[in-house]
Amino acid sequence: MRYDLGPDGALPDGLSLDVATHTISGTPRAVTPSTQQSYTVEDLNGGHDTLFFQIEVVAPSLSDITAPDAYSTEATAAQTPLSPDDYGTATSTDTTAIISHDVPDAFPLGETVITWTA
C-alpha cells in the first residue's frame, strides 16, 4: 500500500502526518488560510481512493480576564501568608484558560500590585 498527502504533501508548519497511524498531529506555528488537501491510498493492484479535506489554522481567541476587587488593609509589619480569601481570585471568559498571578510569599510594607494573566 502507498499513501500520499497532496496536492504537494505540505501541511501547515508544525503539523505532520504519521503514515503508520494515518494521523495528522502537532502544534501549528502560524495561522494559515483554508487549503484543500487530499489523502490518497493505492494498493498493489493499482486500485486507489482519495479523501479530500480542508485544513485551516486559526488564531486562538483571546480570553477576557476579570481581576478581583481591590483589596486594602493596614499593616504595621510584613504580612504572611495571605490567602485568596484576602486578595480574591480572577475569572476568565475562557473556561479552559489557566489563570496565574504573581502574588508574593510575603507582602512587604507599602503597596503590592498583583498581576493576573490568562
VEXLUMKE-255915 format. One record per atom (N, C-alpha, C): atom name; x, y, z. Coordinates in pm, whole numbers, plus 50000, padded with zeros to 5 digits. Example, Ala and Ser with C-alpha at 12.3 -4.5 7.8 and 13.67 -1.06 7.14 Angstrom:
// residues 2
pt atome=N px=51319 py=49431 pz=50780 .
pt atome=CA px=51230 py=49550 pz=50780 .
pt atome=C px=51320 py=49670 pz=50780 .
pt atome=N px=51285 py=49775 pz=50708 .
pt atome=CA px=51367 py=49894 pz=50714 .
pt atome=C px=51290 py=50003 pz=50787 .
//
This chain:
// residues 118
pt atome=N px=50084 py=49883 pz=50000 .
pt atome=CA px=50000 py=50000 pz=50000 .
pt atome=C px=50088 py=50124 pz=50000 .
pt atome=N px=50044 py=50225 pz=49930 .
pt atome=CA px=50115 py=50350 pz=49924 .
pt atome=C px=50018 py=50462 pz=49964 .
pt atome=N px=50064 py=50554 pz=50045 .
pt atome=CA px=49983 py=50666 pz=50091 .
pt atome=C px=50051 py=50795 pz=50050 .
pt atome=N px=49971 py=50889 pz=49999 .
pt atome=CA px=50025 py=51019 pz=49959 .
pt atome=C px=49935 py=51130 pz=50011 .
pt atome=N px=50001 py=51234 pz=50060 .
pt atome=CA px=49931 py=51354 pz=50102 .
pt atome=C px=49951 py=51457 pz=49991 .
pt atome=N px=49842 py=51514 pz=49945 .
pt atome=CA px=49853 py=51609 pz=49833 .
pt atome=C px=49785 py=51739 pz=49865 .
pt atome=N px=49784 py=51836 pz=49780 .
pt atome=CA px=49837 py=51825 pz=49646 .
pt atome=C px=49989 py=51826 pz=49641 .
pt atome=N px=50056 py=51889 pz=49733 .
pt atome=CA px=50202 py=51894 pz=49729 .
pt atome=C px=50267 py=51828 pz=49850 .
pt atome=N px=50186 py=51762 pz=49933 .
pt atome=CA px=50239 py=51693 pz=50051 .
pt atome=C px=50272 py=51784 pz=50167 .
pt atome=N px=50243 py=51913 pz=50152 .
pt atome=CA px=50280 py=52009 pz=50257 .
pt atome=C px=50163 py=52036 pz=50350 .
pt atome=N px=50188 py=52022 pz=50477 .
pt atome=CA px=50092 py=52059 pz=50580 .
pt atome=C px=50139 py=52191 pz=50640 .
pt atome=N px=50049 py=52262 pz=50712 .
pt atome=CA px=50095 py=52383 pz=50781 .
pt atome=C px=50215 py=52353 pz=50871 .
pt atome=N px=50306 py=52449 pz=50879 .
pt atome=CA px=50428 py=52435 pz=50958 .
pt atome=C px=50395 py=52390 pz=51100 .
pt atome=N px=50459 py=52285 pz=51146 .
pt atome=CA px=50438 py=52233 pz=51280 .
pt atome=C px=50349 py=52109 pz=51283 .
pt atome=N px=50279 py=52079 pz=51172 .
pt atome=CA px=50194 py=51960 pz=51163 .
pt atome=C px=50265 py=51855 pz=51080 .
pt atome=N px=50237 py=51729 pz=51111 .
pt atome=CA px=50297 py=51620 pz=51033 .
pt atome=C px=50198 py=51505 pz=51024 .
pt atome=N px=50220 py=51422 pz=50924 .
pt atome=CA px=50136 py=51305 pz=50901 .
pt atome=C px=50214 py=51181 pz=50943 .
pt atome=N px=50153 py=51100 pz=51029 .
pt atome=CA px=50209 py=50971 pz=51066 .
pt atome=C px=50145 py=50868 pz=50973 .
pt atome=N px=50221 py=50818 pz=50875 .
pt atome=CA px=50163 py=50726 pz=50778 .
pt atome=C px=50127 py=50591 pz=50840 .
pt atome=N px=50188 py=50556 pz=50952 .
pt atome=CA px=50155 py=50430 pz=51017 .
pt atome=C px=50017 py=50434 pz=51082 .
pt atome=N px=49981 py=50550 pz=51139 .
pt atome=CA px=49851 py=50562 pz=51206 .
pt atome=C px=49751 py=50645 pz=51126 .
pt atome=N px=49799 py=50706 pz=51015 .
pt atome=CA px=49716 py=50791 pz=50929 .
pt atome=C px=49659 py=50908 pz=51008 .
pt atome=N px=49743 py=50966 pz=51093 .
pt atome=CA px=49701 py=51073 pz=51182 .
pt atome=C px=49785 py=51198 pz=51156 .
pt atome=N px=49715 py=51313 pz=51146 .
pt atome=CA px=49783 py=51442 pz=51139 .
pt atome=C px=49788 py=51495 pz=51282 .
pt atome=N px=49907 py=51535 pz=51326 .
pt atome=CA px=49920 py=51586 pz=51462 .
pt atome=C px=50030 py=51690 pz=51467 .
pt atome=N px=50043 py=51751 pz=51583 .
pt atome=CA px=50146 py=51852 pz=51605 .
pt atome=C px=50085 py=51982 pz=51654 .
pt atome=N px=50167 py=52083 pz=51663 .
pt atome=CA px=50124 py=52216 pz=51705 .
pt atome=C px=50157 py=52314 pz=51594 .
pt atome=N px=50055 py=52369 pz=51527 .
pt atome=CA px=50084 py=52463 pz=51419 .
pt atome=C px=50158 py=52585 pz=51471 .
pt atome=N px=50248 py=52638 pz=51389 .
pt atome=CA px=50331 py=52750 pz=51431 .
pt atome=C px=50284 py=52884 pz=51376 .
pt atome=N px=50186 py=52881 pz=51284 .
pt atome=CA px=50139 py=53006 pz=51225 .
pt atome=C px=49997 py=52988 pz=51174 .
pt atome=N px=49926 py=53099 pz=51168 .
pt atome=CA px=49792 py=53099 pz=51110 .
pt atome=C px=49807 py=53074 pz=50960 .
pt atome=N px=49723 py=52985 pz=50906 .
pt atome=CA px=49725 py=52960 pz=50761 .
pt atome=C px=49581 py=52959 pz=50709 .
pt atome=N px=49562 py=53007 pz=50587 .
pt atome=CA px=49428 py=53007 pz=50530 .
pt atome=C px=49383 py=52865 pz=50500 .
pt atome=N px=49254 py=52850 pz=50480 .
pt atome=CA px=49198 py=52719 pz=50448 .
pt atome=C px=49251 py=52673 pz=50313 .
pt atome=N px=49303 py=52551 pz=50310 .
pt atome=CA px=49352 py=52492 pz=50186 .
pt atome=C px=49297 py=52352 pz=50172 .
pt atome=N px=49272 py=52313 pz=50047 .
pt atome=CA px=49223 py=52177 pz=50024 .
pt atome=C px=49342 py=52083 pz=50018 .
pt atome=N px=49331 py=51974 pz=50088 .
pt atome=CA px=49432 py=51869 pz=50089 .
pt atome=C px=49367 py=51742 pz=50036 .
pt atome=N px=49450 py=51648 pz=49996 .
pt atome=CA px=49399 py=51517 pz=49957 .
pt atome=C px=49489 py=51411 pz=50020 .
pt atome=N px=49427 py=51298 pz=50048 .
pt atome=CA px=49500 py=51186 pz=50105 .
pt atome=C px=49461 py=51065 pz=50020 .
pt atome=N px=49559 py=51008 pz=49952 .
pt atome=CA px=49532 py=50900 pz=49856 .
pt atome=C px=49600 py=50773 pz=49901 .
pt atome=N px=49528 py=50662 pz=49887 .
pt atome=CA px=49584 py=50530 pz=49913 .
pt atome=C px=49578 py=50451 pz=49783 .
pt atome=N px=49685 py=50380 pz=49755 .
pt atome=CA px=49690 py=50297 pz=49635 .
pt atome=C px=49737 py=50157 pz=49676 .
pt atome=N px=49662 py=50055 pz=49632 .
pt atome=CA px=49701 py=49919 pz=49666 .
pt atome=C px=49796 py=49862 pz=49561 .
pt atome=N px=49841 py=49738 pz=49582 .
pt atome=CA px=49940 py=49675 pz=49492 .
pt atome=C px=49885 py=49650 pz=49352 .
pt atome=N px=49752 py=49646 pz=49338 .
pt atome=CA px=49691 py=49622 pz=49207 .
pt atome=C px=49662 py=49752 pz=49134 .
pt atome=N px=49700 py=49865 pz=49190 .
pt atome=CA px=49676 py=49993 pz=49126 .
pt atome=C px=49544 py=50057 pz=49162 .
pt atome=N px=49464 py=49987 pz=49242 .
pt atome=CA px=49338 py=50048 pz=49288 .
pt atome=C px=49367 py=50160 pz=49386 .
pt atome=N px=49289 py=50264 pz=49380 .
pt atome=CA px=49316 py=50376 pz=49470 .
pt atome=C px=49186 py=50446 pz=49510 .
pt atome=N px=49198 py=50520 pz=49617 .
pt atome=CA px=49087 py=50601 pz=49666 .
pt atome=C px=49146 py=50727 pz=49727 .
pt atome=N px=49073 py=50836 pz=49714 .
pt atome=CA px=49123 py=50964 pz=49763 .
pt atome=C px=49020 py=51030 pz=49853 .
pt atome=N px=49067 py=51083 pz=49964 .
pt atome=CA px=48986 py=51160 pz=50057 .
pt atome=C px=49029 py=51306 pz=50043 .
pt atome=N px=48933 py=51396 pz=50023 .
pt atome=CA px=48963 py=51539 pz=50016 .
pt atome=C px=48917 py=51604 pz=50145 .
pt atome=N px=48997 py=51698 pz=50197 .
pt atome=CA px=48959 py=51768 pz=50319 .
pt atome=C px=49021 py=51906 pz=50319 .
pt atome=N px=48964 py=51994 pz=50399 .
pt atome=CA px=49015 py=52130 pz=50415 .
pt atome=C px=49090 py=52137 pz=50547 .
pt atome=N px=49197 py=52212 pz=50549 .
pt atome=CA px=49269 py=52234 pz=50674 .
pt atome=C px=49299 py=52383 pz=50685 .
pt atome=N px=49275 py=52438 pz=50803 .
pt atome=CA px=49296 py=52580 pz=50829 .
pt atome=C px=49346 py=52595 pz=50972 .
pt atome=N px=49440 py=52682 pz=50991 .
pt atome=CA px=49489 py=52712 pz=51126 .
pt atome=C px=49445 py=52854 pz=51158 .
pt atome=N px=49366 py=52867 pz=51265 .
pt atome=CA px=49314 py=52997 pz=51305 .
pt atome=C px=49382 py=53042 pz=51434 .
pt atome=N px=49384 py=53171 pz=51454 .
pt atome=CA px=49442 py=53226 pz=51577 .
pt atome=C px=49350 py=53194 pz=51694 .
pt atome=N px=49407 py=53160 pz=51809 .
pt atome=CA px=49322 py=53135 pz=51925 .
pt atome=C px=49255 py=53265 pz=51968 .
pt atome=N px=49135 py=53251 pz=52021 .
pt atome=CA px=49067 py=53371 pz=52069 .
pt atome=C px=49128 py=53412 pz=52203 .
pt atome=N px=49134 py=53540 pz=52222 .
pt atome=CA px=49186 py=53591 pz=52348 .
pt atome=C px=49075 py=53584 pz=52452 .
pt atome=N px=49109 py=53547 pz=52571 .
pt atome=CA px=49008 py=53539 pz=52675 .
pt atome=C px=49009 py=53669 pz=52755 .
pt atome=N px=48891 py=53707 pz=52799 .
pt atome=CA px=48880 py=53822 pz=52887 .
pt atome=C px=48905 py=53774 pz=53029 .
pt atome=N px=48975 py=53853 pz=53103 .
pt atome=CA px=49003 py=53819 pz=53242 .
pt atome=C px=48950 py=53931 pz=53331 .
pt atome=N px=48887 py=53892 pz=53439 .
pt atome=CA px=48835 py=53989 pz=53535 .
pt atome=C px=48909 py=53970 pz=53666 .
pt atome=N px=48979 py=54074 pz=53705 .
pt atome=CA px=49054 py=54070 pz=53831 .
pt atome=C px=48958 py=54090 pz=53947 .
pt atome=N px=48993 py=54042 pz=54064 .
pt atome=CA px=48907 py=54066 pz=54181 .
pt atome=C px=48908 py=54214 pz=54219 .
pt atome=N px=48812 py=54250 pz=54301 .
pt atome=CA px=48806 py=54388 pz=54350 .
pt atome=C px=48933 py=54422 pz=54427 .
pt atome=N px=48964 py=54550 pz=54428 .
pt atome=CA px=49082 py=54597 pz=54500 .
pt atome=C px=49069 py=54560 pz=54648 .
pt atome=N px=49179 py=54528 pz=54708 .
pt atome=CA px=49182 py=54489 pz=54849 .
pt atome=C px=49284 py=54578 pz=54919 .
pt atome=N px=49247 py=54629 pz=55030 .
pt atome=CA px=49337 py=54717 pz=55104 .
pt atome=C px=49328 py=54685 pz=55252 .
pt atome=N px=49443 py=54682 pz=55315 .
pt atome=CA px=49446 py=54660 pz=55459 .
pt atome=C px=49567 py=54734 pz=55516 .
pt atome=N px=49555 py=54777 pz=55638 .
pt atome=CA px=49667 py=54845 pz=55703 .
pt atome=C px=49755 py=54740 pz=55769 .
pt atome=N px=49883 py=54754 pz=55747 .
pt atome=CA px=49977 py=54659 pz=55806 .
pt atome=C px=50088 py=54737 pz=55874 .
pt atome=N px=50124 py=54692 pz=55989 .
pt atome=CA px=50234 py=54755 pz=56062 .
pt atome=C px=50361 py=54670 pz=56052 .
pt atome=N px=50348 py=54554 pz=55991 .
pt atome=CA px=50462 py=54464 pz=55966 .
pt atome=C px=50428 py=54384 pz=55840 .
pt atome=N px=50530 py=54319 pz=55786 .
pt atome=CA px=50505 py=54236 pz=55667 .
pt atome=C px=50399 py=54132 pz=55699 .
pt atome=N px=50309 py=54108 pz=55604 .
pt atome=CA px=50202 py=54010 pz=55626 .
pt atome=C px=50231 py=53884 pz=55547 .
pt atome=N px=50225 py=53774 pz=55619 .
pt atome=CA px=50241 py=53645 pz=55553 .
pt atome=C px=50173 py=53540 pz=55638 .
pt atome=N px=50114 py=53439 pz=55589 .
pt atome=CA px=50074 py=53434 pz=55449 .
pt atome=C px=49934 py=53493 pz=55434 .
pt atome=N px=49903 py=53541 pz=55317 .
pt atome=CA px=49766 py=53580 pz=55283 .
pt atome=C px=49710 py=53472 pz=55191 .
pt atome=N px=49581 py=53461 pz=55188 .
pt atome=CA px=49518 py=53360 pz=55105 .
pt atome=C px=49426 py=53427 pz=55003 .
pt atome=N px=49378 py=53352 pz=54904 .
pt atome=CA px=49282 py=53409 pz=54809 .
pt atome=C px=49160 py=53469 pz=54878 .
pt atome=N px=49129 py=53423 pz=54999 .
pt atome=CA px=49018 py=53485 pz=55073 .
pt atome=C px=49049 py=53631 pz=55101 .
pt atome=N px=49177 py=53666 pz=55112 .
pt atome=CA px=49217 py=53803 pz=55137 .
pt atome=C px=49221 py=53886 pz=55009 .
pt atome=N px=49288 py=53837 pz=54905 .
pt atome=CA px=49309 py=53918 pz=54784 .
pt atome=C px=49221 py=53876 pz=54666 .
pt atome=N px=49141 py=53770 pz=54678 .
pt atome=CA px=49046 py=53731 pz=54574 .
pt atome=C px=49106 py=53644 pz=54466 .
pt atome=N px=49024 py=53607 pz=54370 .
pt atome=CA px=49068 py=53527 pz=54256 .
pt atome=C px=49013 py=53591 pz=54129 .
pt atome=N px=49086 py=53576 pz=54021 .
pt atome=CA px=49043 py=53628 pz=53892 .
pt atome=C px=48959 py=53523 pz=53821 .
pt atome=N px=48876 py=53568 pz=53727 .
pt atome=CA px=48795 py=53478 pz=53645 .
pt atome=C px=48821 py=53509 pz=53499 .
pt atome=N px=48791 py=53412 pz=53412 .
pt atome=CA px=48814 py=53429 pz=53269 .
pt atome=C px=48691 py=53383 pz=53192 .
pt atome=N px=48669 py=53444 pz=53074 .
pt atome=CA px=48558 py=53401 pz=52988 .
pt atome=C px=48590 py=53267 pz=52921 .
pt atome=N px=48717 py=53229 pz=52917 .
pt atome=CA px=48760 py=53103 pz=52859 .
pt atome=C px=48771 py=53002 pz=52973 .
pt atome=N px=48680 py=52906 pz=52975 .
pt atome=CA px=48678 py=52810 pz=53087 .
pt atome=C px=48798 py=52717 pz=53086 .
pt atome=N px=48875 py=52715 pz=52976 .
pt atome=CA px=48994 py=52631 pz=52973 .
pt atome=C px=49121 py=52710 pz=53002 .
pt atome=N px=49107 py=52840 pz=53020 .
pt atome=CA px=49225 py=52924 pz=53045 .
pt atome=C px=49288 py=52890 pz=53179 .
pt atome=N px=49418 py=52895 pz=53182 .
pt atome=CA px=49492 py=52877 pz=53306 .
pt atome=C px=49524 py=53017 pz=53358 .
pt atome=N px=49472 py=53048 pz=53474 .
pt atome=CA px=49492 py=53181 pz=53532 .
pt atome=C px=49607 py=53174 pz=53631 .
pt atome=N px=49698 py=53269 pz=53617 .
pt atome=CA px=49811 py=53274 pz=53709 .
pt atome=C px=49825 py=53415 pz=53765 .
pt atome=N px=49906 py=53427 pz=53866 .
pt atome=CA px=49927 py=53558 pz=53930 .
pt atome=C px=50069 py=53563 pz=53986 .
pt atome=N px=50109 py=53681 pz=54027 .
pt atome=CA px=50243 py=53698 pz=54084 .
pt atome=C px=50236 py=53737 pz=54232 .
pt atome=N px=50146 py=53673 pz=54305 .
pt atome=CA px=50132 py=53701 pz=54448 .
pt atome=C px=50260 py=53660 pz=54520 .
pt atome=N px=50319 py=53751 pz=54596 .
pt atome=CA px=50444 py=53717 pz=54666 .
pt atome=C px=50417 py=53626 pz=54786 .
pt atome=N px=50521 py=53559 pz=54831 .
pt atome=CA px=50508 py=53474 pz=54950 .
pt atome=C px=50477 py=53557 pz=55075 .
pt atome=N px=50529 py=53679 pz=55078 .
pt atome=CA px=50503 py=53769 pz=55190 .
pt atome=C px=50478 py=53908 pz=55132 .
pt atome=N px=50386 py=53980 pz=55192 .
pt atome=CA px=50355 py=54115 pz=55148 .
pt atome=C px=50434 py=54213 pz=55233 .
pt atome=N px=50527 py=54288 pz=55171 .
pt atome=CA px=50607 py=54384 pz=55247 .
pt atome=C px=50523 py=54508 pz=55280 .
pt atome=N px=50577 py=54593 pz=55364 .
pt atome=CA px=50510 py=54720 pz=55391 .
pt atome=C px=50501 py=54799 pz=55261 .
pt atome=N px=50397 py=54873 pz=55245 .
pt atome=CA px=50375 py=54951 pz=55123 .
pt atome=C px=50276 py=54882 pz=55032 .
pt atome=N px=50264 py=54936 pz=54914 .
pt atome=CA px=50166 py=54884 pz=54818 .
pt atome=C px=50224 py=54767 pz=54741 .
pt atome=N px=50143 py=54662 pz=54721 .
pt atome=CA px=50181 py=54548 pz=54639 .
pt atome=C px=50076 py=54533 pz=54531 .
pt atome=N px=50119 py=54531 pz=54405 .
pt atome=CA px=50029 py=54512 pz=54294 .
pt atome=C px=50037 py=54366 pz=54250 .
pt atome=N px=49923 py=54303 pz=54237 .
pt atome=CA px=49916 py=54164 pz=54189 .
pt atome=C px=49875 py=54168 pz=54043 .
pt atome=N px=49950 py=54099 pz=53957 .
pt atome=CA px=49919 py=54092 pz=53815 .
pt atome=C px=49860 py=53955 pz=53784 .
pt atome=N px=49744 py=53955 pz=53718 .
pt atome=CA px=49675 py=53831 pz=53680 .
pt atome=C px=49689 py=53811 pz=53531 .
pt atome=N px=49717 py=53690 pz=53488 .
pt atome=CA px=49725 py=53657 pz=53345 .
pt atome=C px=49647 py=53530 pz=53316 .
pt atome=N px=49597 py=53522 pz=53195 .
pt atome=CA px=49525 py=53401 pz=53150 .
pt atome=C px=49573 py=53365 pz=53012 .
//
